[in-house]
Amino acid sequence: MTKSHQNQTMTAMLATLSREYLQGKEEVLRLSVIALLSGGHILIEDLPGLGKTTVALALAASTGLGFGRVQCTSDLLPSDITGLSVFNREDGRFIFTPGPIFNNIVLLDEINRAMPRTQSAMLEAMEERRVTVEGVTHHLPDPFMVFATQNPSDQSGTFLLPESQLDRFLICTDIGYPSEQLEKDIIAGGGIRERIAEMSAIAEADDIRTARRLVSQVYLSEKLVGYIYAIVAATRSHAMIQTGLSTRAAINLAQAARAAAFLEGRDYVAPEDVKGIVGAVCSHRLVMRPEHETVHRGELLRAIIKDILLPSV
């Protein structure tokens, strides 16, 4: 299939979800698709009841990909996610029973309610696309994506995600409240979970794999590589920031910018692609100095970028 066809498939999927199922959530849908096409994972942080889980369900339904869901609680064990070996008396051996992680799209609902030990069980899966259970390595399906949600960290019964875990998420964003009229329409119409469950897939696994390959071929100029490096370097020397952006963050920013350009129908990355995605890719990776912990990371990042000259194509 051509790049044009794959772009049309992805944009049609986004348009259908935005128009018919998830009005007012266009940006979080776009970011979710960017994460999927980049081979990354997404974390959505917001208050309960704003549609975080619904977005994950809609993305899975529209792509026809295998979907697994884990409702995270304080007593959740790593084996509840990865699976475990069960002894089979008939043939006298242990048989591995896969957990919900063995799906294309895995929803970790309220991930910060899980204990740190369980949270860390996801690191290998998210980075290496495999899990090791009782010394045996099991590979995860392709494509594979973690779609995690969390409530604000100041709510009771939550555990802060460690920096190493946050760094595995390509994108971190929120949803926010809908506009007044849209919320009234939602109230009048009721929930849409049943409609989403019945929707037909718009794309398939092969479409996603092909689109990922095409995204990796989107041209990134030397000037934009320099622009990405300048952003990363500026965070490392900022007085308010204890730990700036890593090389992984720079690679992820380039991946996400390529996916954003692909969705716009271009085979090259424009400066606006980088600037438009940098907050969602990088803000959650900044580690602030203790005396500046209350500073809004997104606003600080925007202020840093203002001082960096946007390159011409």
C-alpha positions in Angstrom: 0.0 0.0 0.0 1.2 3.6 -0.7 2.1 6.2 1.9 -0.9 8.2 0.7 -3.3 5.3 1.4 -1.9 4.7 4.9 -2.2 8.3 5.7 -5.8 8.4 4.5 -6.5 5.3 6.7 -5.1 6.9 9.8 -6.7 10.3 9.3 -10.1 8.7 8.5 -9.8 6.7 11.7 -9.1 9.9 13.7 -11.9 11.8 12.0 -14.4 9.1 12.6 -13.6 8.8 16.3 -13.5 12.6 16.8 -16.8 13.2 14.9 -18.9 10.2 15.9 -17.7 9.0 19.3 -15.3 11.3 21.2 -16.2 14.9 20.4 -14.0 17.4 22.1 -11.1 14.9 22.6 -9.4 15.5 19.2 -6.0 16.3 20.7 -5.8 13.3 23.0 -6.9 11.1 20.2 -4.2 12.6 17.9 -1.5 12.1 20.5 -2.7 8.5 21.1 -2.3 7.7 17.4 1.1 9.4 17.3 2.2 7.2 20.2 0.9 4.1 18.4 2.5 5.0 15.1 5.8 5.8 16.8 5.9 2.5 18.6 5.6 4.2 22.0 3.3 4.3 25.0 1.0 7.0 26.4 0.1 8.1 29.9 -3.0 10.2 30.5 -3.2 12.0 33.8 -6.5 13.6 34.8 -9.4 13.4 37.2 -11.8 10.4 37.2 -14.7 10.4 34.8 -13.3 12.5 32.0 -13.1 9.7 29.4 -9.5 8.4 29.8 -10.6 4.7 29.6 -13.1 5.5 26.8 -10.3 6.8 24.6 -8.3 3.6 25.1 -11.4 1.5 24.2 -12.1 3.5 21.1 -8.5 3.3 19.9 -8.5 -0.5 20.3 -12.0 -0.9 18.6 -11.1 1.4 15.7 -7.9 -0.5 14.9 -9.2 -4.0 15.5 -6.2 -4.8 17.7 -6.2 -7.2 20.6 -7.1 -5.4 23.8 -6.3 -6.1 27.4 -7.3 -4.2 30.5 -5.8 -4.2 34.0 -7.6 -2.3 36.8 -4.6 -1.4 39.0 -5.1 -1.7 42.8 -2.7 -1.8 45.8 -2.9 -5.6 46.0 -2.2 -6.2 42.3 0.7 -8.5 41.7 3.2 -8.5 38.8 2.0 -12.0 37.8 -1.6 -10.5 37.4 -0.2 -8.5 34.5 2.5 -10.7 33.0 1.0 -14.1 33.7 2.3 -17.2 35.5 3.1 -20.9 35.1 0.4 -23.3 36.3 1.2 -27.0 37.0 -0.7 -29.3 34.7 -1.3 -32.6 36.5 -2.2 -34.5 33.4 1.2 -34.2 31.8 3.2 -33.4 34.9 4.6 -30.1 33.8 4.1 -26.3 34.2 2.2 -24.5 31.5 2.6 -20.7 31.1 -0.7 -18.8 31.2 -0.3 -15.4 29.6 -1.5 -12.3 31.4 -3.3 -9.3 29.9 0.0 -7.8 28.8 -0.1 -10.2 25.9 -2.3 -8.0 23.8 -1.7 -5.3 21.2 -3.1 -2.5 23.3 -2.9 -2.8 27.1 -4.9 -0.4 29.3 -3.4 0.0 32.7 -6.2 1.9 34.4 -5.1 4.0 37.4 -1.5 2.8 37.2 -0.4 4.9 40.2 -2.7 2.9 42.4 -0.5 -0.2 41.9 2.4 -0.7 44.3 5.9 0.3 43.0 6.9 -3.4 42.7 4.1 -4.0 40.3 4.7 -0.8 38.4 8.3 -1.9 37.8 7.1 -5.2 36.3 6.1 -3.1 33.3 9.6 -1.8 32.5 10.9 -4.7 30.6 7.6 -5.1 28.7 7.5 -1.4 27.7 11.1 -1.1 26.7 12.0 -4.6 25.3 8.6 -5.8 24.1 9.0 -9.0 26.1 8.5 -10.3 29.7 10.5 -12.8 31.7 8.5 -15.2 33.9 10.4 -17.7 36.0 13.5 -17.4 33.9 11.7 -17.9 30.6 11.4 -15.0 28.1 8.1 -14.5 26.3 7.8 -12.0 23.4 4.9 -9.7 23.2 2.7 -9.2 20.1 3.4 -6.7 17.4 2.2 -4.0 17.4 2.3 -3.5 21.2 1.3 -0.3 23.1 0.7 0.5 26.8 -2.2 3.0 27.3 -1.9 4.0 31.0 -4.1 6.3 33.0 -3.6 7.8 36.4 -5.3 10.2 38.8 -3.5 13.2 40.1 -0.8 12.1 42.4 -2.1 14.0 45.4 -5.2 11.7 45.7 -5.2 9.2 48.5 -4.1 5.6 47.8 -1.7 6.6 44.9 2.0 5.9 44.5 4.2 8.3 42.4 5.6 6.6 39.3 9.4 6.5 39.4 11.4 8.6 36.9 12.5 5.4 35.1 8.9 4.4 34.6 7.8 7.9 33.4 10.7 7.9 30.9 9.2 4.8 29.2 6.1 6.8 28.1 6.6 8.5 24.8 3.7 10.9 25.6 2.1 12.2 28.7 -1.0 14.4 28.5 -4.4 15.2 30.1 -7.9 15.5 28.8 -9.6 18.4 30.7 -13.2 19.2 30.9 -15.3 19.5 27.8 -16.9 22.8 26.7 -20.2 23.7 28.3 -22.4 22.8 25.3 -20.5 19.6 24.6 -20.8 18.5 28.2 -24.6 19.2 28.0 -24.8 17.1 24.8 -22.9 14.3 26.6 -25.2 14.4 29.6 -28.2 14.2 27.3 -26.9 11.4 25.2 -25.4 9.3 28.0 -22.5 6.9 27.8 -21.1 5.6 24.5 -19.3 2.4 25.7 -21.8 0.2 24.0 -21.5 2.0 20.8 -17.8 1.7 20.9 -18.0 -2.0 21.5 -20.1 -2.4 18.4 -18.1 -0.2 16.1 -16.3 -1.8 13.1 -12.5 -1.6 12.8 -11.3 1.2 10.4 -7.7 0.0 10.4 -6.0 -3.4 10.9 -2.8 -4.6 12.5 -1.1 -4.7 9.1 -2.1 -1.1 8.5 -0.5 -0.1 11.8 2.7 -2.1 11.0 3.0 -0.6 7.5 2.3 2.9 8.8 5.0 2.5 11.5 7.5 1.6 8.8 6.5 4.6 6.7 6.7 6.9 9.7 10.3 5.8 10.3 11.1 6.9 6.7 9.9 10.5 7.2 12.8 12.8 6.6 14.3 14.7 9.5 16.8 17.3 8.4 20.1 18.1 10.1 18.7 21.5 11.1 15.9 19.9 13.0 18.2 17.4 14.6 20.1 20.4 15.8 16.9 22.1 17.0 16.0 19.0 19.0 19.4 18.9 20.5 19.2 22.6 21.4 16.0 21.9 23.3 17.5 19.0 25.2 20.7 20.8 26.0 18.8 23.9 27.3 16.9 21.8 29.9 20.2 20.3 31.2 21.6 23.7 32.0 18.4 25.4 33.4 18.7 26.6 36.9 15.3 25.3 38.0 15.8 21.8 36.5 17.7 19.1 38.4 17.7 16.5 35.7 17.2 17.6 32.1 16.0 15.6 29.1 17.9 12.4 28.2 19.0 11.1 24.9 16.0 8.8 24.9 13.8 11.8 25.2 15.5 13.4 22.2 15.0 10.1 20.2 11.3 10.0 21.2 10.8 13.6 20.2 12.2 12.9 16.8 9.9 9.8 16.5 6.8 11.7 17.5 7.6 14.6 15.2 7.9 12.1 12.3 4.5 10.6 13.2 2.9 14.1 13.4 4.3 14.9 10.0 2.9 11.7 8.6 -0.6 12.4 9.9 -0.3 15.8 8.1 0.4 14.0 4.9 4.1 15.1 4.6 7.2 12.9 4.0 9.4 15.4 5.9 9.4 16.9 9.4 8.6 20.6 9.7 9.8 22.8 12.6 6.2 23.1 13.7 5.9 19.4 14.1 8.7 19.4 16.7 7.4 22.5 18.4 3.8 21.2 18.5 4.7 17.9 20.1 7.5 18.8 22.4 5.3 19.5 25.5 3.5 16.1 25.4 6.8 14.2 24.8 9.1 16.0 27.2 7.3 17.8 30.1 6.9 14.7 32.2 10.6 13.8 31.9 11.8 16.9 33.6 13.0 16.5 37.2 12.7 19.8 39.1 14.9 21.0 41.9 13.1 20.6 45.3 12.6 24.4 45.7 11.0 24.6 42.2 8.9 21.4 42.4 5.6 23.4 42.2 6.6 25.0 38.9 4.4 23.8 36.0 6.7 21.8 33.8 4.8 22.4 30.6 4.9 26.2 31.0 8.6 26.1 31.9 9.4 24.1 28.8 7.4 26.5 26.6 9.5 29.4 28.1 12.7 27.5 27.3 11.7 26.9 23.7 10.9 30.6 23.2 14.6 31.4 23.5 15.6 28.8 20.9 15.6 29.9 17.3 13.2 28.0 15.2 15.1 26.7 12.1 14.0 27.3 8.5 13.3 24.3 6.3 
